[in-house]
């Protein structure tokens, strides 16, 4: 399996990709979850929003976290429309979101041309309890498809709920990093041997999972810092697959 990682603006790079050149899109865009009020939106960086004071994670910030819900919805609609164009007929889309942006994400998915198929919760067991409140230990994966799904091409039966904690300690290299164990399960929605696109690649977890599950990968990451981390992780995953090959 192969990978290609592009560093730069997602919309610009997506526009350069050929029509119907990938089989599946799995992506985790910046949620802009501070979008409820102006102060919450512009007053905190991504690092301040998603890491607690005692986390002691010296992780690089990332841009794109200060949009209001209207501009976020417009931006995501443009990206998902381009992603729809580069996806083959019958391919799936999985996009992470949270409760604050759930309505906006659903609108953007459909505005981008995708057929909305449902919502898959991701449960995080180690989320911090909140006194007098419900614990916010669930993020959401909205999923859809480009037209009809031919189940005979990929006859899998996937669960509708996943549970795993974010990486911690030395394993955590991105503020909003997703666990590879969950991402490996999600990549199974892609046809065997197919190609998965992630236009917000971050530290490369989607790509690592894709390679480990026998899929190729195309990634786009805006920041040079995280693109370099993703490149290292993808190269290591490819070497692992080669070493384990019979």
N, C-alpha and C positions, 0 to 999 in steps of 0.2 A: 504494500500500500504506500501511497505517496502523499506528500503534503506541499502546499504552497502558502506562504505567509506574507501578506502585504502590510506595510506600515504607512498609514496616512488616513485621510478622510474617507469614511465608509461610503458616503453617497458618490463621491468622485470615483472611487475604485470599483464599486458595484456597477456603475455605468459603463465601465470598460470590460466587464465580463460578458462572454457570449450568451446568447439566448439558450435556455434549456441545457445548461452545462453542469448542473448539480442535481442530486436526487433528493436532498433534504436540507432544511435550514433549522439549526438549533442555535439560539442566541440569547444572550443575557444583557440587554441594553441598560444603560444607567436609568434607574427608575425615576429619578427626579421626585423622590417621595416627600421632599419638603415643599411641594407645590401647593399646599393648602392655604398658606399665607405668604405674603411678601417677605416677612422677616424670616420665616422658616426656610424659604426658598433661597434667599441670597445671603443669609447670615451664617451659613455653615458650609464648609467644604465637604466633599464626599468622605474624607477621612474622619471628620468630626461627626458626621451623621451615623456612620456604620461601625465605628469602633468605640468602645467605652473607655473611660479615663484610666481604668486599671488594666487595659488589655496589653499594654506594653508592646504593641506591634509597631515596629519602625517600617511602615509600608508607604510606598509612594502614593500620592494623590492621583486622581484622574479627572479629566474635564467633563463637561456636559451635564452637571448635576444641578444647574440653577435655572432650568426652564420652568415656566408655569405650565399648567395642564394643557392649555390650548396649544402652545408652541411645541410641547412635548408630543402631543397627539399628531400634530402636523408633521413634525420631524420623523416620527416613527412610521406614519403612513407612507411617507416618501421612501423610506428604507424598505418597508415591507412590500411596496409596489415593485421596486427594483429587484428585490429578492424573489418575488413571484415570477418576474420575467426570466430570471436565470435558472429557475427550477423546472425540471421536466414534469410533464403531465402526470398527475397521481402522486407527486411528491408531497411530503409532510412538512409542516412548519411547527416548531415549538419555540415559544418566546416566554421568558421569565418575567414576572411582574409581582406586585404586592397589592394589598387591599386598597391602598390609597389611589393607585393608578389602574385598578382592575377595569373600571368602565372605559377609561381612555384607551387602554390596551385592546379591549374587545372591539372598540370602534375602529382603531387603527388596523387591526388584523383584517377586518372586513373591507375597509376602505382600500387596503392594499390588494384586494382581489381574491383573498383566500376564503375558502369555505370553512367557517368556524365549526370545529368538531367537539370541543369540550374544554374542561379545566381539570388539570391534574395537580393536586396539592403535594407540596414537598414539606414534610414535617421535620423540624430541627429539634432533637431531644434536649440539647444543652442550652436552649434559649433561657434568658434571665427572667425569673418570675417577677411580677409586678404587683405590689401590695394593693389590694382592693380592686384589682383589674384581672382580666383574662390575659394570660401570657401570649405574647405575639411570637409564636414559634412555628408559623406556617407561611411559606411563600407559595406562589401560584405559577403553574405552567399552563399558559393558554396554547391550545394546539388546533391546527386546521390542516387543510390539504388544498392542493391545486387541482380542483376537480375531483372526480371519483377515485376511490382507492381500490386497486385490484389486489385483494387479499391473497390471491394465489401466487403473486410475485414475492410475497414476504409473509408466509403463514405463521406469524407470531401471535401469542396471546399475552399482552403486556398488562401489568397491574395499573390501577388508576390512582395509586397512592405510593409515595416513596418516603423513607425515613432514614436520615443520616445527618450527622452534625458536620458543620464546616470544618475544614482542616484547621489545625492549631499548631502552635509552636513553630518549629523549623519548616513544617509542611505548608504553612500558610504564607504565600508569597503575593497575595492580592487581597485588597480590602474586602471585596465581595466574592471571594473565591468559592466555587461550588465543589462538592466532593466528587472525585473521579468515579467512585462507586455508583453514585446516582447517574452521572453523565454516561457511564458505560451502559446502564440499563436503557436510558433514553435513546442512545444511538441505535438501538435495535429496531426502532421504527423505520430506519433507512434500509433499503434493500441490500442484501449481502453484496459486498464488493462495490457498493455505490459510493458517491462522494457527498460529504456533508459540508455545508457552508456555515460559518459563524462570522458575521460582520462586526461583532463587538467581542473580539477574541480574548481580551484581557490577558491572563497569564497562560492561556492555551489549554485549559482543562477539557473543553469540548473536543479539541483536536487530539489530545492525548487519548481520550476515551475512544474516539473514532478509530485511531490507528490500532489500539489494543483489541478492538472488536472487528477488525478486518475491513474497515472503510477508509477511503481516502479523505483528505481534508483540505478545504480552502478557508483561510482565516484572514480577517482584516482587523488591525488594531491601531487606534489613533496615536497612542503614545509610544515613543521610542523605547522608554524604559521597560514597559510591559511587553512590547514586541520582542525585545531581547530575551526576556525571561521565557516567553512562549516559544521562541525559537529553540532555546536550550531544552526545554521540556519535550518539545516535539521530536527533536533529534534523539533524545534519550529513549523516548517511547518507540521510535522506529528501530533503534538499536536493540531494544528489548524484544520486539517482535521478531527481528532477524535472528537473534540468539536462540529464541524458543522454537523456531521453525524446524520441522523434522528434516 
